[in-house]
Amino acid sequence: MDLSPATVAVTAGRPEPVADAPLSPPLALTSTYVARDGATAPGDQIYGRWNNPTWTAFEDTLGTLEGGSALLFASGLAAIAAVLGEVPNGGVVVAPTAAYNGTVTLLGDRQARGQLTTRFVPIDDTAAVSAALAGADLLWIETPTNPMLEVADLPALGAAGHAAGALVAVDNTFATPLGQRPLALGADVVVHSVTKYLAGHSDVVLGATVTRDEALQARLHTYRTLNGAIPGPFEAWLALRGLRTLHLRVERACANAAELARRLVGHPALSLVRHPSLPGDPGHARAAAQMGTFGAIIAIEVAGGPQAAEQLCSSTGLWVHATSLGGVESTLERRRRHSTEPAVVPTNLVRLSVGIEDVEDLWADLLQALDRIAGWRTGS
């Protein structure tokens, strides 16, 4: 039976239904397993750094949603590091100029150590990306980008990356597998910060990779094992429980974000509103063509500059001033308050992570803060 993603999120990764047995996968808290004759490979149940049944339940579910085989990591950055481990010493990575600052910082660190060279390009400029691919070993795509919400042409970039002989990786954290499935659009490997939408409750730190390439999957598993980048079983269990409601949470959050973005356009306190759902957004047509949802992140630029942006973040009551994103609660943050944020991100940009609260409550809280800033700017 060809199941919808909503059904897969609920049903995948469960044990076979047996009378009197648990319906959901149990939490396996163990460091070692009783030996079985002939079991010597990392794929066998031997030691807790190799495998855990609770990890496997989550991996089966995410892998089915993305259309590949998943591996769970201790954090999103650990998953990113595992994929960057595929770049040979002295190799070349093509990556977005504006992307998750953990990725940008890690690339910078490895370049400073002489391990690789990074060519940063605007990922929504397909021609510029293609021109930068000569001799590249890895094309790193983030779409929509964090926090600029640039939308990359996944099919075109996947083809260009492969034509250049590069491995193509896509950070799918913002879109989730409900918004897009990069493996079906030409990617070799997908990366997630499970911390965000997949787990969805701001209570775990995890990451994941997904690929259809068995040899690549084996190398990523080896990286995880040898580097100790393994998740805790309890965190994996919580993340799987969160994944069961992914479709409900994402549907509500995306609908809220689209409505809020529509209302934010033209507010005197703002100089720019970015959300792919907006017909005038530079990424709208591309997102409509390759995404199933427009996402639940809004990027706004506050007209009064960084001081006004900080005032906005401290003037809300329902919206929480906090980093990270993708939880059930709505948060906002001026991203350039972090010293590691890429310099191309405007100092007055505020990232809104829209949650699943009532949209009218979210709007009322945001509007009073924006109106206060607008009055402050005009002196009224």
DRENLUM-216870 format. One record per residue (C-alpha): residue in one letter; x, y, z. Coordinates in steps of 0.05 Angstrom, whole numbers, padded with zeros to 5 digits, always signed. Layout:
% residues N
aXYZ
...
//
This chain:
% residues 380
m+00000+00000+00000
d+00026+00069-00019
l+00017+00109+00045
s+00016+00184+00053
p+00072+00217+00093
a+00022+00233+00149
t+00007+00159+00156
v+00080+00139+00151
a+00098+00186+00208
v+00048+00150+00252
t+00058+00078+00231
a+00131+00067+00210
g+00184+00042+00258
r+00135+00001+00300
p+00143-00072+00319
e+00101-00125+00285
p+00033-00128+00320
v+00035-00188+00365
a-00018-00204+00417
d+00001-00177+00486
a+00063-00142+00459
p+00076-00067+00463
l+00045-00025+00408
s+00103+00024+00408
p+00178+00009+00408
p+00203+00004+00479
l+00260+00047+00506
a+00324+00004+00505
l+00372+00029+00558
t+00433-00015+00550
s+00507-00010+00535
t+00517-00082+00514
y+00480-00143+00488
v+00482-00217+00502
a+00528-00250+00450
r+00499-00287+00391
d+00541-00338+00353
g+00572-00308+00291
a+00556-00236+00310
t+00618-00194+00299
a+00599-00137+00251
p+00577-00067+00271
g+00509-00082+00242
d+00498-00135+00294
q+00472-00123+00365
i+00537-00127+00404
y+00554-00061+00436
g+00515+00003+00450
r+00560+00048+00409
w+00542+00008+00346
n+00467+00002+00349
n+00406+00008+00393
p+00335-00015+00378
t+00307+00053+00399
w+00352+00088+00348
t+00330+00038+00295
a+00256+00053+00306
f+00268+00127+00294
e+00315+00114+00235
d+00264+00068+00202
t+00210+00122+00207
l+00253+00179+00182
g+00283+00137+00127
t+00214+00118+00102
l+00192+00191+00103
e+00253+00214+00064
g+00257+00153+00017
g+00324+00126+00041
s+00362+00097+00100
a+00371+00141+00161
l+00424+00146+00215
l+00412+00182+00281
f+00468+00225+00310
a+00481+00260+00376
s+00466+00328+00344
g+00453+00362+00278
l+00524+00387+00277
a+00549+00316+00288
a+00510+00294+00226
i+00538+00352+00187
a+00609+00334+00209
a+00598+00262+00186
v+00580+00285+00116
l+00638+00334+00114
g+00681+00274+00132
e+00668+00251+00061
v+00710+00308+00034
p+00782+00285+00021
n+00839+00323+00055
g+00850+00387+00015
g+00783+00379-00020
v+00734+00433-00042
v+00664+00447-00015
v+00614+00493-00048
a+00566+00521+00004
p+00514+00577+00014
t+00539+00646+00035
a+00481+00649+00084
a+00469+00584+00120
y+00464+00554+00190
n+00521+00584+00228
g+00543+00517+00256
t+00556+00493+00185
v+00592+00557+00166
t+00634+00556+00229
l+00653+00483+00220
l+00673+00495+00148
g+00714+00555+00170
d+00748+00514+00224
r+00766+00458+00176
q+00792+00508+00125
a+00835+00541+00178
r+00865+00473+00193
g+00881+00463+00120
q+00833+00405+00113
l+00789+00435+00058
t+00773+00497+00019
t+00703+00527+00018
r+00673+00568-00039
f+00614+00607-00013
v+00561+00626-00064
p+00488+00650-00061
i+00453+00583-00064
d+00392+00612-00099
d+00436+00635-00157
t+00439+00571-00198
a+00488+00599-00249
a+00536+00622-00195
v+00533+00555-00159
s+00545+00517-00224
a+00605+00561-00240
a+00635+00548-00172
l+00631+00472-00179
a+00693+00459-00220
g+00737+00411-00181
a+00689+00409-00122
d+00682+00347-00079
l+00619+00367-00042
l+00560+00412-00058
w+00526+00432+00007
i+00455+00458-00004
e+00409+00489+00048
t+00340+00506+00024
p+00305+00547+00048
t+00368+00577+00079
n+00375+00595+00152
p+00358+00651+00164
m+00352+00687+00097
l+00300+00638+00068
e+00334+00634-00001
v+00306+00577-00042
a+00353+00534-00083
d+00334+00498-00147
l+00345+00427-00122
p+00337+00389-00188
a+00383+00437-00226
l+00436+00439-00172
g+00434+00364-00162
a+00447+00354-00236
a+00502+00406-00236
g+00536+00377-00175
h+00537+00307-00205
a+00562+00332-00272
a+00621+00362-00234
g+00633+00297-00197
a+00612+00325-00129
l+00573+00292-00074
v+00507+00331-00065
a+00482+00341+00007
v+00419+00378+00027
d+00402+00405+00096
n+00327+00393+00098
t+00316+00418+00169
f+00271+00477+00151
a+00228+00441+00099
t+00223+00372+00133
p+00207+00311+00091
l+00135+00336+00089
g+00158+00398+00051
q+00208+00366+00004
r+00245+00301-00007
p+00314+00320-00033
l+00335+00248-00049
a+00279+00246-00101
l+00304+00313-00129
g+00377+00293-00140
a+00411+00295-00072
d+00458+00240-00049
v+00449+00252+00025
v+00400+00291+00068
v+00417+00321+00136
h+00369+00341+00191
s+00375+00376+00257
v+00326+00329+00291
t+00325+00379+00349
k+00280+00423+00308
y+00215+00401+00273
l+00225+00326+00274
a+00228+00321+00350
g+00188+00385+00355
h+00184+00399+00430
s+00249+00436+00446
d+00272+00381+00493
v+00324+00340+00455
v+00388+00353+00415
l+00396+00303+00358
g+00414+00300+00284
a+00406+00252+00226
t+00429+00234+00157
v+00390+00198+00103
t+00417+00167+00038
r+00400+00114-00014
d+00474+00098-00025
e+00491+00034+00015
a+00566+00047+00012
l+00557+00119+00037
q+00509+00095+00091
a+00563+00046+00115
r+00616+00100+00117
l+00570+00147+00156
h+00556+00092+00205
t+00630+00080+00214
y+00641+00154+00226
r+00587+00155+00279
t+00615+00094+00313
l+00689+00114+00312
n+00676+00187+00332
g+00626+00169+00386
a+00573+00215+00355
i+00518+00170+00381
p+00449+00192+00407
g+00422+00175+00475
p+00367+00122+00473
f+00320+00166+00515
e+00330+00225+00467
a+00316+00179+00409
w+00252+00154+00442
l+00229+00225+00454
a+00245+00244+00382
l+00205+00185+00355
r+00146+00205+00398
g+00151+00275+00370
l+00156+00249+00299
r+00088+00216+00305
t+00054+00285+00304
l+00100+00317+00253
h+00046+00325+00201
l-00002+00358+00249
r+00049+00406+00277
v+00079+00425+00210
e+00011+00435+00178
r-00011+00483+00234
a+00055+00520+00239
c+00060+00530+00164
a-00011+00556+00160
n+00003+00604+00217
a+00067+00628+00184
a+00034+00642+00117
e-00021+00682+00150
l+00026+00722+00194
a+00073+00736+00135
r+00013+00763+00095
r-00006+00809+00152
l+00066+00832+00166
v+00077+00859+00095
g+00073+00935+00095
h+00078+00945+00170
p+00116+01012+00181
a+00163+00980+00231
l+00190+00932+00178
s+00232+00943+00116
l+00228+00871+00090
v+00186+00808+00101
r+00210+00742+00073
h+00168+00679+00068
p+00163+00633+00008
s+00087+00635+00010
l+00086+00709-00008
p+00073+00718-00083
g+00125+00773-00086
d+00179+00733-00050
p+00240+00718-00094
g+00235+00644-00077
h+00160+00637-00085
a+00156+00606-00155
r+00213+00557-00141
a+00184+00537-00073
a+00116+00527-00104
a+00146+00481-00156
q+00188+00436-00110
m+00159+00442-00040
g+00096+00413-00010
t+00094+00468+00043
f+00124+00537+00048
g+00154+00526+00117
a+00142+00558+00184
i+00200+00607+00187
i+00192+00681+00172
a+00250+00729+00164
i+00236+00803+00177
e+00282+00863+00175
v+00265+00918+00225
a+00268+00987+00196
g+00300+01019+00257
g+00363+00976+00252
p+00393+00927+00303
q+00371+00967+00364
a+00298+00966+00341
a+00305+00892+00324
e+00329+00878+00395
q+00271+00919+00422
l+00222+00876+00383
c+00252+00813+00412
s+00244+00840+00483
s+00174+00869+00473
t+00133+00806+00462
g+00097+00766+00515
l+00074+00703+00479
w+00132+00699+00430
v+00193+00675+00467
h+00261+00708+00455
a+00304+00646+00444
t+00350+00612+00395
s+00335+00547+00358
l+00269+00535+00323
g+00217+00484+00302
g+00184+00473+00369
v+00110+00477+00383
e+00121+00546+00414
s+00135+00609+00374
t+00203+00641+00382
l+00241+00700+00353
e+00313+00722+00351
r+00359+00774+00321
r+00409+00727+00289
r+00468+00774+00285
r+00471+00776+00360
h+00514+00713+00351
s+00586+00729+00332
t+00589+00667+00288
e+00529+00687+00245
p+00551+00699+00172
a+00565+00773+00159
v+00518+00773+00099
v+00459+00766+00147
p+00432+00837+00159
t+00442+00863+00230
n+00368+00881+00235
l+00342+00813+00213
v+00296+00777+00262
r+00280+00704+00250
l+00210+00683+00270
s+00198+00609+00284
v+00123+00603+00282
g+00092+00551+00327
i+00024+00519+00333
e-00011+00569+00379
d-00075+00605+00357
v-00055+00652+00301
e-00096+00710+00327
d-00060+00707+00394
l+00007+00706+00358
w-00013+00764+00314
a-00038+00807+00372
d+00026+00798+00411
l+00071+00812+00350
l+00029+00871+00328
q+00032+00907+00395
a+00108+00900+00395
l+00114+00925+00323
d+00067+00983+00335
r+00108+01003+00395
i+00171+01003+00353
a+00137+01042+00297
g+00115+01094+00347
w+00184+01098+00377
r+00214+01110+00308
t+00166+01166+00291
g+00168+01196+00361
s+00092+01189+00370
//
